[in-house]
Amino acid sequence: MSEKQQQLVLSIIEFLNQSINDGTVRADDKESLEVASMLISIFFSQHREILIYGLINSKVQCIGEAFGVDPSDQQHTERLSVKPATLQTIFDVFLKTRDKLSSSSEGASISTSTPQPSPEDKIQAEKFKQSGNAQMSNKNYDQAIDSYTQAIGLDSTNPVYYSNRAAAYSSKGDHLSAVGDAEQAIYVDPKFVKAYHRLG
């Protein structure tokens, strides 16, 4: 098993344990999640032994029930699915983004070569952003993307414009472009938390 897969498994276990501790799941489901978390740990440390695999399958159902997810319901699955992305690819994007940020100089949120927008450009960019937001509300994703793109053209130092355009791309199913914009928002401002949420 690769180190990336181990990191992913650890993140899943931490998520399950956090859900147990913060009350995300009902008390009735707490024991099932604790057992599932333990079995996932054993499963990945024992290299997929058959008995463990069978036990995990039964606990995966418990996890679904605890979070109100039914993988056997096709409509439910289609509504919640993030395909073509997978948990592993989303996690890989996060790791790459984190590595890029840690390799860049600390505290440098915007490159010194980035031209600073004039006050007039900032005002106009905000108007384009508002237009994009209105288009998003109406589910006119292509028009929203155009508006955010115009805002970025006027002010490329504002991470919100990239993040909003990432949301528009994601809403129309263009997840690759959404990831690119989320990463750009993080590059512009590594402290802009919403962009990390856009990645997963």
C-alpha positions in Angstrom: 0.0 0.0 0.0 1.4 3.4 -0.9 1.9 6.2 1.6 -0.9 8.3 -0.1 -3.3 5.4 0.4 -2.3 5.2 4.0 -2.8 8.9 4.4 -6.3 8.6 2.9 -7.2 5.7 5.2 -6.0 7.7 8.2 -8.1 10.6 7.1 -11.2 8.4 6.8 -10.6 7.0 10.3 -10.0 10.4 11.7 -13.3 11.6 10.1 -15.2 8.7 11.5 -13.7 9.3 15.0 -14.5 13.0 14.8 -18.1 12.3 13.8 -18.4 10.0 16.8 -16.9 12.7 19.2 -18.7 15.8 17.9 -22.2 14.2 17.8 -22.6 14.2 14.0 -24.0 10.7 14.2 -26.7 9.4 16.6 -25.6 7.7 19.8 -27.2 4.5 18.4 -24.7 4.5 15.5 -21.7 5.3 17.7 -20.7 1.7 18.4 -21.0 0.7 14.7 -18.7 3.5 13.6 -16.2 2.7 16.3 -16.1 -0.9 15.2 -15.9 0.2 11.5 -13.1 2.6 12.2 -11.2 -0.2 14.0 -11.8 -2.7 11.2 -10.7 -0.2 8.5 -7.4 0.1 10.4 -7.0 -3.7 10.6 -8.1 -4.2 7.0 -5.3 -2.0 5.7 -2.7 -3.3 8.0 -3.5 -7.0 7.3 -3.4 -6.7 3.5 -7.0 -7.6 2.7 -7.6 -10.9 4.5 -11.0 -12.4 3.4 -12.6 -12.5 6.9 -11.7 -8.9 7.6 -13.1 -7.9 4.2 -16.5 -9.5 5.0 -16.7 -7.8 8.3 -15.8 -4.4 6.8 -18.6 -4.8 4.2 -21.1 -5.2 7.0 -19.8 -2.2 8.8 -19.7 -0.1 5.6 -23.5 -0.5 5.6 -23.5 0.7 9.2 -21.5 3.8 8.1 -24.0 4.5 5.4 -26.9 4.3 7.8 -25.2 6.5 10.3 -24.7 9.3 7.7 -28.1 8.7 5.9 -26.5 7.4 2.8 -27.9 4.4 0.9 -25.5 3.2 -1.8 -28.0 0.7 -3.1 -30.5 3.5 -4.0 -29.5 4.5 -7.5 -31.3 7.9 -7.4 -29.7 8.7 -4.1 -26.3 7.7 -5.3 -26.5 9.7 -8.5 -27.6 12.8 -6.5 -24.7 12.6 -4.1 -22.0 11.3 -6.4 -18.9 13.4 -7.1 -17.9 11.3 -10.2 -15.8 11.3 -12.2 -13.8 12.4 -9.2 -13.1 9.7 -6.5 -12.2 10.2 -2.9 -8.6 9.2 -3.8 -8.3 11.8 -6.6 -9.8 14.5 -4.4 -7.4 13.6 -1.7 -4.5 13.6 -4.2 -5.4 17.1 -5.2 -5.4 18.2 -1.6 -1.9 16.7 -1.0 -0.5 18.3 -4.2 -2.0 21.7 -3.3 -0.6 21.4 0.3 2.8 20.5 -1.1 2.8 23.4 -3.5 1.9 25.8 -0.8 4.5 24.5 1.6 7.2 24.8 -1.1 6.3 28.4 -1.9 7.7 31.1 0.3 5.9 31.6 3.7 3.6 34.6 3.9 3.8 35.5 0.2 0.1 35.6 -0.6 0.4 37.4 -3.9 3.4 37.5 -6.3 5.1 40.8 -6.4 4.8 40.7 -10.2 1.0 40.6 -10.1 -0.2 44.1 -11.1 -2.4 45.7 -8.5 -5.8 46.7 -9.7 -6.9 50.4 -9.6 -9.8 51.3 -7.3 -12.0 51.7 -10.4 -11.1 48.2 -11.5 -11.9 46.8 -8.1 -15.4 48.4 -8.2 -16.1 47.1 -11.6 -14.8 43.6 -10.7 -17.2 43.6 -7.7 -20.1 44.4 -10.1 -19.1 41.4 -12.3 -18.9 39.2 -9.2 -22.4 40.3 -8.1 -23.7 39.6 -11.6 -22.0 36.1 -11.5 -23.7 35.5 -8.1 -27.1 36.3 -9.5 -26.4 34.0 -12.5 -25.5 31.2 -10.1 -28.8 31.7 -8.2 -30.6 31.3 -11.5 -28.4 28.2 -12.4 -27.0 30.0 -15.4 -23.6 28.5 -14.9 -21.9 29.5 -18.2 -23.0 33.2 -17.7 -21.8 33.1 -14.1 -18.4 31.8 -15.3 -18.2 34.6 -17.9 -18.9 37.2 -15.2 -16.4 35.8 -12.8 -13.8 35.6 -15.6 -14.4 39.3 -16.3 -14.0 40.1 -12.6 -10.7 38.1 -12.6 -9.5 40.1 -15.6 -9.9 43.3 -13.7 -8.7 42.1 -10.3 -6.6 38.9 -10.3 -5.6 39.5 -6.6 -9.0 38.6 -5.2 -9.4 34.9 -4.3 -13.2 35.1 -4.1 -13.5 35.5 -7.8 -11.5 32.3 -8.4 -13.4 30.4 -5.7 -16.8 31.6 -7.1 -15.8 30.5 -10.6 -14.7 27.2 -9.2 -18.2 26.8 -7.7 -19.8 27.6 -11.1 -17.5 25.1 -12.9 -18.3 22.4 -10.3 -22.1 23.1 -10.6 -21.9 22.4 -14.3 -19.8 19.3 -13.8 -16.5 20.6 -14.9 -14.6 19.5 -11.9 -11.1 19.8 -13.4 -11.6 23.5 -14.1 -13.1 23.9 -10.6 -10.0 22.3 -9.0 -7.7 24.6 -11.1 -9.6 27.7 -9.9 -9.6 26.5 -6.3 -5.9 26.0 -6.4 -5.4 29.5 -8.0 -7.5 31.0 -5.1 -5.2 29.3 -2.6 -2.1 30.5 -4.5 -3.5 34.1 -4.4 -4.3 33.8 -0.7 -3.2 30.6 1.2 -5.4 31.7 4.1 -8.6 31.7 2.1 -10.3 28.8 3.7 -13.3 28.5 1.3 -10.9 27.5 -1.5 -9.8 24.4 0.5 -13.5 23.5 0.8 -13.9 23.7 -2.9 -11.2 21.0 -3.2 -13.2 18.5 -1.3 
